[in-house]
């Protein structure tokens, strides 16, 4: 009888440990499977938001501003419980050719549906001899995002393989135009200066963005410019 109780106890303990192990594994490996896209959520931006500014030179060498697109009710996820939202998600994925992945998702890939036609930055005072107060500083600034989804998809179509480690989005603001927009810009990105002004100190920078038409609805969105103080040291 004691032996039977011991066997039962060991079996119960083993079952409990297995359940705890599975719970821990699920918590550490939160991956979902669904539509075969790189993107988890497509959204329509409605604001330019300043996430933070960094003036230290230990990371990038010169100051940078981290921006975060805002959104309202218009965001579409592949795993939404609402059928209309899932249907809209698929429309955007198909519009951008985002149907080449294996269907794994981690709910971290948020991408704007609107192409970016321009990002303009001006300062409230003279930056250097070539950039007086109120002039564009675009040639001095790069846009940087952790991944260029549009390029990654194009590379996959052309080479039948994913590119890893070389699909970071890095472009000078001067290179962005209506004929050469930024597609599928992630939810957060940064604007990185490539030099300091002639006179160090604090500058008020006004940042404005212009977007093209929604590829599914044809709608456009006007984003209100934002002003941020950046210190050059």
BELVENDA-V883254 format. One record per residue. N is the residue number from 1. SS is DSSP state (helix for helix, strand for strand, loop for the rest). OMEGA is omega in whole degrees, 0 to 359 (999 if undefined). NEAR is the number of other C-alpha atoms within 12 Angstrom. Layout:
n,ss,omega,near
N,SS,OMEGA,NEAR
N,SS,OMEGA,NEAR
//
This chain:
n,ss,omega,near
1,loop,178,7
2,helix,179,8
3,helix,180,9
4,helix,179,10
5,helix,180,11
6,helix,179,12
7,helix,179,13
8,helix,180,14
9,helix,180,14
10,helix,179,14
11,helix,179,14
12,helix,180,14
13,helix,179,14
14,helix,179,14
15,helix,180,14
16,helix,179,14
17,helix,179,14
18,helix,179,14
19,helix,179,14
20,helix,179,14
21,helix,179,14
22,helix,178,15
23,helix,180,14
24,helix,180,13
25,helix,179,13
26,helix,181,13
27,helix,182,11
28,helix,186,11
29,loop,184,14
30,loop,181,16
31,loop,179,17
32,strand,179,20
33,strand,182,18
34,loop,183,24
35,loop,184,29
36,loop,181,23
37,loop,172,39
38,loop,185,43
39,loop,175,46
40,loop,183,39
41,strand,171,38
42,strand,181,47
43,strand,174,35
44,strand,182,42
45,strand,178,40
46,strand,181,27
47,strand,170,26
48,strand,182,33
49,strand,176,28
50,strand,177,29
51,strand,176,20
52,strand,172,19
53,strand,181,30
54,strand,180,27
55,loop,179,26
56,loop,182,17
57,loop,183,19
58,loop,182,11
59,loop,188,11
60,loop,178,19
61,loop,179,17
62,loop,182,27
63,loop,174,34
64,strand,180,36
65,strand,177,39
66,strand,181,29
67,strand,180,32
68,strand,177,27
69,strand,172,33
70,strand,172,25
71,strand,178,26
72,strand,182,12
73,strand,186,13
74,strand,171,23
75,strand,191,31
76,strand,182,35
77,strand,182,37
78,loop,185,39
79,loop,182,31
80,loop,177,21
81,loop,179,11
82,loop,183,14
83,helix,180,14
84,helix,179,17
85,helix,178,22
86,helix,179,23
87,helix,178,22
88,helix,177,28
89,helix,181,39
90,helix,179,31
91,helix,179,27
92,helix,178,37
93,helix,179,36
94,helix,180,23
95,helix,181,22
96,loop,179,31
97,loop,184,27
98,loop,182,34
99,loop,190,29
100,loop,184,27
101,loop,182,25
102,loop,176,16
103,loop,177,21
104,strand,183,24
105,strand,175,25
106,loop,176,22
107,loop,178,25
108,loop,184,19
109,loop,180,28
110,strand,187,37
111,strand,178,44
112,strand,177,44
113,loop,184,46
114,loop,174,40
115,loop,180,35
116,strand,182,37
117,strand,178,27
118,strand,168,30
119,strand,183,37
120,strand,179,34
121,strand,176,38
122,strand,179,32
123,strand,183,31
124,loop,177,23
125,loop,185,24
126,loop,179,25
127,loop,173,31
128,strand,184,20
129,loop,182,13
130,loop,185,16
131,strand,177,22
132,loop,179,17
133,loop,178,21
134,loop,179,22
135,loop,180,22
136,strand,176,28
137,loop,189,37
138,helix,182,35
139,helix,181,25
140,helix,189,31
141,strand,173,31
142,strand,168,32
143,strand,182,38
144,strand,174,29
145,strand,188,31
146,loop,179,24
147,loop,174,33
148,loop,185,34
149,helix,182,40
150,helix,178,35
151,helix,180,28
152,helix,179,33
153,helix,178,31
154,helix,179,22
155,helix,179,20
156,helix,180,22
157,helix,185,18
158,helix,186,13
159,helix,182,12
160,loop,178,13
161,loop,177,14
162,loop,175,22
163,loop,184,21
164,loop,176,16
165,loop,179,11
166,loop,182,16
167,loop,173,22
168,loop,176,21
169,strand,179,28
170,strand,182,25
171,strand,172,32
172,strand,181,28
173,helix,179,34
174,helix,183,24
175,helix,183,23
176,loop,181,28
177,loop,178,23
178,loop,179,18
179,loop,179,13
180,loop,185,17
181,loop,171,26
182,strand,178,38
183,loop,172,37
184,loop,180,43
185,loop,179,41
186,strand,185,39
187,loop,177,39
188,strand,180,31
189,strand,180,34
190,strand,174,37
191,strand,188,39
192,strand,175,35
193,strand,180,36
194,loop,177,23
195,loop,174,24
196,loop,175,28
197,loop,178,28
198,loop,178,17
199,loop,181,16
200,loop,180,19
201,strand,183,18
202,strand,179,22
203,strand,172,29
204,strand,182,24
205,strand,175,34
206,strand,184,29
207,strand,177,36
208,strand,181,30
209,strand,175,34
210,strand,183,29
211,strand,176,36
212,loop,185,32
213,loop,173,23
214,loop,184,26
215,loop,181,25
216,loop,185,22
217,loop,183,17
218,loop,182,15
219,loop,174,16
220,loop,181,21
221,loop,175,26
222,strand,181,19
223,loop,181,25
224,loop,178,19
225,loop,177,21
226,strand,178,26
227,strand,182,23
228,strand,177,28
229,strand,179,24
230,strand,179,33
231,strand,176,25
232,strand,185,28
233,loop,999,20
//
